[in-house]
Amino acid sequence: MTPEQIAIPVAVAEAMRAELASVAQATVAEIIVEVPSYADAFQGDMGRVIGNAVELALGGFLELATASTGEDAGTPIRPALDGAYELGRGEARSGRSMDALLAAYRVGARVSWRHLSASAVSAGLTVAQLARFAELVFAYIDQLSAASVAGHSDELETTGRVRTRYLERLAGLLLAGRPLPELTAAAERADWAPPRTLTVAILPETAVRGALASLDGRTLRSNHDVPGLDSTTELVVLLVPDADGRSRPALLRSLDGRDAVVGPPRPWVEAHTSYVRACRALQLGLAAEGSAPLDTERRLADLVLRADGEALADLRAQVLAPLDDLTPGAREKLVETLRAWLLHHGRRDQVAAELFVHPQTVRYRMTQVRELYGDRLEDPRTVLELTIALGAAR
């Protein structure tokens, strides 16, 4: 059979074209029933616009079906293909997946075939021509679907990459402590709604994906050009929204077992101070307890005491000078006893329990200490200096 014998005759195409408006309406009605997520989109003026688009697509198909035999009848005409591509991009911009649109295509193909084939047969289409007509219908829909998928994917990739760059830049500006107008403009550009507070968490890059799964979706991340961190390190900085107050325990649980350091919550425009605190804890080498993250809010005393390491060492050497003539073993025992005595406010039984010794041993050691220090143990200034010097001994 020659191509001319299986082409859609012009007269048949004209008969089908006369029904395009009613077929488009039937297609829209069926899509509303079978694809509920489009029900609102087809209401009012938008419904009429979409109905017209369906009618134009069907008209384009009839042009394709009656095209000259030298053309590839399986390829949609360019305007329809471009329209399908833009439709896919629009779905991505609206935040919808392709599932609903592909379902609408399938419904549209079925309804269009049902109505148009009936008209074609009534107009005298042969069996061979009808088979060719079916092939064209579904090839056309496949091509339109593929174009929409491409548009959807391209839009997501483009907007996703751009927004990711904007969010990373915003994170960098926050960590650098930039002025409010600059931060506000960057947040708007990234389409990021500022929270009340931000809490910085620093953790290994390998642990980030698992952590993000349970954190607020607005969480920012920065691992490029972060001020204060060695660029060769494999650490990532997260800025977690509204993880203060009762929400902080949940944040800490989310970071359990991830070797994280967590700074204090701060107003979002002051997030850099949370970052500075977390970095300081890293630099001082503070150790976490078990698998729990290092919570800087629980280690404020250590952070204060170790703020100036040289000054602390000088203070310790100065206030412990009366013990310098003792043997290393004897000196160590008196230092640990004096430390416990200060921290427990002289409660002998508690000191003994901490040191795992008899209370009499505590009294004996403290008698030695008093002999070495004399009246200075009664001086509030000396007691303060000893407490500071020995409080960071561990």
Secondary structure as a PSIPRED ss2 file (coil, helix, strand):
# PSIPRED VFORMAT (PSIPRED V4.0)

   1 M C   1.000  0.000  0.000
   2 T C   1.000  0.000  0.000
   3 P H   0.000  1.000  0.000
   4 E H   0.000  1.000  0.000
   5 Q H   0.000  1.000  0.000
   6 I H   0.000  1.000  0.000
   7 A C   1.000  0.000  0.000
   8 I C   1.000  0.000  0.000
   9 P C   1.000  0.000  0.000
  10 V H   0.000  1.000  0.000
  11 A H   0.000  1.000  0.000
  12 V H   0.000  1.000  0.000
  13 A H   0.000  1.000  0.000
  14 E H   0.000  1.000  0.000
  15 A H   0.000  1.000  0.000
  16 M H   0.000  1.000  0.000
  17 R H   0.000  1.000  0.000
  18 A C   1.000  0.000  0.000
  19 E C   1.000  0.000  0.000
  20 L H   0.000  1.000  0.000
  21 A H   0.000  1.000  0.000
  22 S H   0.000  1.000  0.000
  23 V H   0.000  1.000  0.000
  24 A H   0.000  1.000  0.000
  25 Q H   0.000  1.000  0.000
  26 A H   0.000  1.000  0.000
  27 T H   0.000  1.000  0.000
  28 V H   0.000  1.000  0.000
  29 A H   0.000  1.000  0.000
  30 E H   0.000  1.000  0.000
  31 I H   0.000  1.000  0.000
  32 I H   0.000  1.000  0.000
  33 V H   0.000  1.000  0.000
  34 E H   0.000  1.000  0.000
  35 V C   1.000  0.000  0.000
  36 P H   0.000  1.000  0.000
  37 S H   0.000  1.000  0.000
  38 Y H   0.000  1.000  0.000
  39 A C   1.000  0.000  0.000
  40 D C   1.000  0.000  0.000
  41 A C   1.000  0.000  0.000
  42 F C   1.000  0.000  0.000
  43 Q C   1.000  0.000  0.000
  44 G H   0.000  1.000  0.000
  45 D H   0.000  1.000  0.000
  46 M H   0.000  1.000  0.000
  47 G H   0.000  1.000  0.000
  48 R H   0.000  1.000  0.000
  49 V H   0.000  1.000  0.000
  50 I H   0.000  1.000  0.000
  51 G H   0.000  1.000  0.000
  52 N H   0.000  1.000  0.000
  53 A H   0.000  1.000  0.000
  54 V H   0.000  1.000  0.000
  55 E H   0.000  1.000  0.000
  56 L H   0.000  1.000  0.000
  57 A H   0.000  1.000  0.000
  58 L H   0.000  1.000  0.000
  59 G H   0.000  1.000  0.000
  60 G H   0.000  1.000  0.000
  61 F H   0.000  1.000  0.000
  62 L H   0.000  1.000  0.000
  63 E H   0.000  1.000  0.000
  64 L H   0.000  1.000  0.000
  65 A H   0.000  1.000  0.000
  66 T C   1.000  0.000  0.000
  67 A C   1.000  0.000  0.000
  68 S C   1.000  0.000  0.000
  69 T C   1.000  0.000  0.000
  70 G C   1.000  0.000  0.000
  71 E C   1.000  0.000  0.000
  72 D C   1.000  0.000  0.000
  73 A C   1.000  0.000  0.000
  74 G C   1.000  0.000  0.000
  75 T C   1.000  0.000  0.000
  76 P C   1.000  0.000  0.000
  77 I C   1.000  0.000  0.000
  78 R H   0.000  1.000  0.000
  79 P H   0.000  1.000  0.000
  80 A H   0.000  1.000  0.000
  81 L H   0.000  1.000  0.000
  82 D H   0.000  1.000  0.000
  83 G H   0.000  1.000  0.000
  84 A H   0.000  1.000  0.000
  85 Y H   0.000  1.000  0.000
  86 E H   0.000  1.000  0.000
  87 L H   0.000  1.000  0.000
  88 G H   0.000  1.000  0.000
  89 R H   0.000  1.000  0.000
  90 G H   0.000  1.000  0.000
  91 E H   0.000  1.000  0.000
  92 A H   0.000  1.000  0.000
  93 R H   0.000  1.000  0.000
  94 S C   1.000  0.000  0.000
  95 G C   1.000  0.000  0.000
  96 R C   1.000  0.000  0.000
  97 S C   1.000  0.000  0.000
  98 M C   1.000  0.000  0.000
  99 D H   0.000  1.000  0.000
 100 A H   0.000  1.000  0.000
 101 L H   0.000  1.000  0.000
 102 L H   0.000  1.000  0.000
 103 A H   0.000  1.000  0.000
 104 A H   0.000  1.000  0.000
 105 Y H   0.000  1.000  0.000
 106 R H   0.000  1.000  0.000
 107 V H   0.000  1.000  0.000
 108 G H   0.000  1.000  0.000
 109 A H   0.000  1.000  0.000
 110 R H   0.000  1.000  0.000
 111 V H   0.000  1.000  0.000
 112 S H   0.000  1.000  0.000
 113 W H   0.000  1.000  0.000
 114 R H   0.000  1.000  0.000
 115 H H   0.000  1.000  0.000
 116 L H   0.000  1.000  0.000
 117 S H   0.000  1.000  0.000
 118 A H   0.000  1.000  0.000
 119 S H   0.000  1.000  0.000
 120 A H   0.000  1.000  0.000
 121 V H   0.000  1.000  0.000
 122 S H   0.000  1.000  0.000
 123 A C   1.000  0.000  0.000
 124 G C   1.000  0.000  0.000
 125 L C   1.000  0.000  0.000
 126 T C   1.000  0.000  0.000
 127 V H   0.000  1.000  0.000
 128 A H   0.000  1.000  0.000
 129 Q H   0.000  1.000  0.000
 130 L H   0.000  1.000  0.000
 131 A H   0.000  1.000  0.000
 132 R H   0.000  1.000  0.000
 133 F H   0.000  1.000  0.000
 134 A H   0.000  1.000  0.000
 135 E H   0.000  1.000  0.000
 136 L H   0.000  1.000  0.000
 137 V H   0.000  1.000  0.000
 138 F H   0.000  1.000  0.000
 139 A H   0.000  1.000  0.000
 140 Y H   0.000  1.000  0.000
 141 I H   0.000  1.000  0.000
 142 D H   0.000  1.000  0.000
 143 Q H   0.000  1.000  0.000
 144 L H   0.000  1.000  0.000
 145 S H   0.000  1.000  0.000
 146 A H   0.000  1.000  0.000
 147 A H   0.000  1.000  0.000
 148 S H   0.000  1.000  0.000
 149 V H   0.000  1.000  0.000
 150 A H   0.000  1.000  0.000
 151 G H   0.000  1.000  0.000
 152 H H   0.000  1.000  0.000
 153 S H   0.000  1.000  0.000
 154 D H   0.000  1.000  0.000
 155 E H   0.000  1.000  0.000
 156 L H   0.000  1.000  0.000
 157 E H   0.000  1.000  0.000
 158 T H   0.000  1.000  0.000
 159 T H   0.000  1.000  0.000
 160 G H   0.000  1.000  0.000
 161 R H   0.000  1.000  0.000
 162 V H   0.000  1.000  0.000
 163 R H   0.000  1.000  0.000
 164 T H   0.000  1.000  0.000
 165 R H   0.000  1.000  0.000
 166 Y H   0.000  1.000  0.000
 167 L H   0.000  1.000  0.000
 168 E H   0.000  1.000  0.000
 169 R H   0.000  1.000  0.000
 170 L H   0.000  1.000  0.000
 171 A H   0.000  1.000  0.000
 172 G H   0.000  1.000  0.000
 173 L H   0.000  1.000  0.000
 174 L H   0.000  1.000  0.000
 175 L H   0.000  1.000  0.000
 176 A H   0.000  1.000  0.000
 177 G C   1.000  0.000  0.000
 178 R C   1.000  0.000  0.000
 179 P C   1.000  0.000  0.000
 180 L H   0.000  1.000  0.000
 181 P H   0.000  1.000  0.000
 182 E H   0.000  1.000  0.000
 183 L H   0.000  1.000  0.000
 184 T H   0.000  1.000  0.000
 185 A H   0.000  1.000  0.000
 186 A H   0.000  1.000  0.000
 187 A H   0.000  1.000  0.000
 188 E H   0.000  1.000  0.000
 189 R H   0.000  1.000  0.000
 190 A C   1.000  0.000  0.000
 191 D C   1.000  0.000  0.000
 192 W C   1.000  0.000  0.000
 193 A C   1.000  0.000  0.000
 194 P C   1.000  0.000  0.000
 195 P C   1.000  0.000  0.000
 196 R C   1.000  0.000  0.000
 197 T E   0.000  0.000  1.000
 198 L E   0.000  0.000  1.000
 199 T E   0.000  0.000  1.000
 200 V E   0.000  0.000  1.000
 201 A E   0.000  0.000  1.000
 202 I E   0.000  0.000  1.000
 203 L E   0.000  0.000  1.000
 204 P E   0.000  0.000  1.000
 205 E H   0.000  1.000  0.000
 206 T H   0.000  1.000  0.000
 207 A H   0.000  1.000  0.000
 208 V H   0.000  1.000  0.000
 209 R H   0.000  1.000  0.000
 210 G H   0.000  1.000  0.000
 211 A H   0.000  1.000  0.000
 212 L H   0.000  1.000  0.000
 213 A C   1.000  0.000  0.000
 214 S C   1.000  0.000  0.000
 215 L C   1.000  0.000  0.000
 216 D C   1.000  0.000  0.000
 217 G C   1.000  0.000  0.000
 218 R C   1.000  0.000  0.000
 219 T C   1.000  0.000  0.000
 220 L E   0.000  0.000  1.000
 221 R E   0.000  0.000  1.000
 222 S E   0.000  0.000  1.000
 223 N C   1.000  0.000  0.000
 224 H C   1.000  0.000  0.000
 225 D C   1.000  0.000  0.000
 226 V C   1.000  0.000  0.000
 227 P C   1.000  0.000  0.000
 228 G C   1.000  0.000  0.000
 229 L C   1.000  0.000  0.000
 230 D C   1.000  0.000  0.000
 231 S C   1.000  0.000  0.000
 232 T C   1.000  0.000  0.000
 233 T C   1.000  0.000  0.000
 234 E C   1.000  0.000  0.000
 235 L E   0.000  0.000  1.000
 236 V E   0.000  0.000  1.000
 237 V E   0.000  0.000  1.000
 238 L E   0.000  0.000  1.000
 239 L E   0.000  0.000  1.000
 240 V E   0.000  0.000  1.000
 241 P E   0.000  0.000  1.000
 242 D C   1.000  0.000  0.000
 243 A C   1.000  0.000  0.000
 244 D C   1.000  0.000  0.000
 245 G H   0.000  1.000  0.000
 246 R H   0.000  1.000  0.000
 247 S H   0.000  1.000  0.000
 248 R H   0.000  1.000  0.000
 249 P H   0.000  1.000  0.000
 250 A H   0.000  1.000  0.000
 251 L H   0.000  1.000  0.000
 252 L H   0.000  1.000  0.000
 253 R H   0.000  1.000  0.000
 254 S H   0.000  1.000  0.000
 255 L C   1.000  0.000  0.000
 256 D C   1.000  0.000  0.000
 257 G C   1.000  0.000  0.000
 258 R C   1.000  0.000  0.000
 259 D C   1.000  0.000  0.000
 260 A C   1.000  0.000  0.000
 261 V E   0.000  0.000  1.000
 262 V E   0.000  0.000  1.000
 263 G E   0.000  0.000  1.000
 264 P E   0.000  0.000  1.000
 265 P E   0.000  0.000  1.000
 266 R E   0.000  0.000  1.000
 267 P E   0.000  0.000  1.000
 268 W H   0.000  1.000  0.000
 269 V H   0.000  1.000  0.000
 270 E H   0.000  1.000  0.000
 271 A H   0.000  1.000  0.000
 272 H H   0.000  1.000  0.000
 273 T H   0.000  1.000  0.000
 274 S H   0.000  1.000  0.000
 275 Y H   0.000  1.000  0.000
 276 V H   0.000  1.000  0.000
 277 R H   0.000  1.000  0.000
 278 A H   0.000  1.000  0.000
 279 C H   0.000  1.000  0.000
 280 R H   0.000  1.000  0.000
 281 A H   0.000  1.000  0.000
 282 L H   0.000  1.000  0.000
 283 Q H   0.000  1.000  0.000
 284 L H   0.000  1.000  0.000
 285 G C   1.000  0.000  0.000
 286 L C   1.000  0.000  0.000
 287 A C   1.000  0.000  0.000
 288 A C   1.000  0.000  0.000
 289 E C   1.000  0.000  0.000
 290 G C   1.000  0.000  0.000
 291 S C   1.000  0.000  0.000
 292 A C   1.000  0.000  0.000
 293 P C   1.000  0.000  0.000
 294 L E   0.000  0.000  1.000
 295 D E   0.000  0.000  1.000
 296 T H   0.000  1.000  0.000
 297 E H   0.000  1.000  0.000
 298 R H   0.000  1.000  0.000
 299 R C   1.000  0.000  0.000
 300 L H   0.000  1.000  0.000
 301 A H   0.000  1.000  0.000
 302 D H   0.000  1.000  0.000
 303 L H   0.000  1.000  0.000
 304 V H   0.000  1.000  0.000
 305 L H   0.000  1.000  0.000
 306 R C   1.000  0.000  0.000
 307 A C   1.000  0.000  0.000
 308 D C   1.000  0.000  0.000
 309 G H   0.000  1.000  0.000
 310 E H   0.000  1.000  0.000
 311 A H   0.000  1.000  0.000
 312 L H   0.000  1.000  0.000
 313 A H   0.000  1.000  0.000
 314 D H   0.000  1.000  0.000
 315 L H   0.000  1.000  0.000
 316 R H   0.000  1.000  0.000
 317 A H   0.000  1.000  0.000
 318 Q H   0.000  1.000  0.000
 319 V H   0.000  1.000  0.000
 320 L C   1.000  0.000  0.000
 321 A H   0.000  1.000  0.000
 322 P H   0.000  1.000  0.000
 323 L H   0.000  1.000  0.000
 324 D C   1.000  0.000  0.000
 325 D C   1.000  0.000  0.000
 326 L C   1.000  0.000  0.000
 327 T C   1.000  0.000  0.000
 328 P H   0.000  1.000  0.000
 329 G H   0.000  1.000  0.000
 330 A H   0.000  1.000  0.000
 331 R H   0.000  1.000  0.000
 332 E H   0.000  1.000  0.000
 333 K H   0.000  1.000  0.000
 334 L H   0.000  1.000  0.000
 335 V H   0.000  1.000  0.000
 336 E H   0.000  1.000  0.000
 337 T H   0.000  1.000  0.000
 338 L H   0.000  1.000  0.000
 339 R H   0.000  1.000  0.000
 340 A H   0.000  1.000  0.000
 341 W H   0.000  1.000  0.000
 342 L H   0.000  1.000  0.000
 343 L H   0.000  1.000  0.000
 344 H C   1.000  0.000  0.000
 345 H C   1.000  0.000  0.000
 346 G C   1.000  0.000  0.000
 347 R C   1.000  0.000  0.000
 348 R H   0.000  1.000  0.000
 349 D H   0.000  1.000  0.000
 350 Q H   0.000  1.000  0.000
 351 V H   0.000  1.000  0.000
 352 A H   0.000  1.000  0.000
 353 A H   0.000  1.000  0.000
 354 E H   0.000  1.000  0.000
 355 L H   0.000  1.000  0.000
 356 F C   1.000  0.000  0.000
 357 V C   1.000  0.000  0.000
 358 H C   1.000  0.000  0.000
 359 P H   0.000  1.000  0.000
 360 Q H   0.000  1.000  0.000
 361 T H   0.000  1.000  0.000
 362 V H   0.000  1.000  0.000
 363 R H   0.000  1.000  0.000
 364 Y H   0.000  1.000  0.000
 365 R H   0.000  1.000  0.000
 366 M H   0.000  1.000  0.000
 367 T H   0.000  1.000  0.000
 368 Q H   0.000  1.000  0.000
 369 V H   0.000  1.000  0.000
 370 R H   0.000  1.000  0.000
 371 E H   0.000  1.000  0.000
 372 L H   0.000  1.000  0.000
 373 Y H   0.000  1.000  0.000
 374 G H   0.000  1.000  0.000
 375 D H   0.000  1.000  0.000
 376 R H   0.000  1.000  0.000
 377 L H   0.000  1.000  0.000
 378 E H   0.000  1.000  0.000
 379 D C   1.000  0.000  0.000
 380 P H   0.000  1.000  0.000
 381 R H   0.000  1.000  0.000
 382 T H   0.000  1.000  0.000
 383 V H   0.000  1.000  0.000
 384 L H   0.000  1.000  0.000
 385 E H   0.000  1.000  0.000
 386 L H   0.000  1.000  0.000
 387 T H   0.000  1.000  0.000
 388 I H   0.000  1.000  0.000
 389 A H   0.000  1.000  0.000
 390 L H   0.000  1.000  0.000
 391 G H   0.000  1.000  0.000
 392 A C   1.000  0.000  0.000
 393 A C   1.000  0.000  0.000
 394 R C   1.000  0.000  0.000
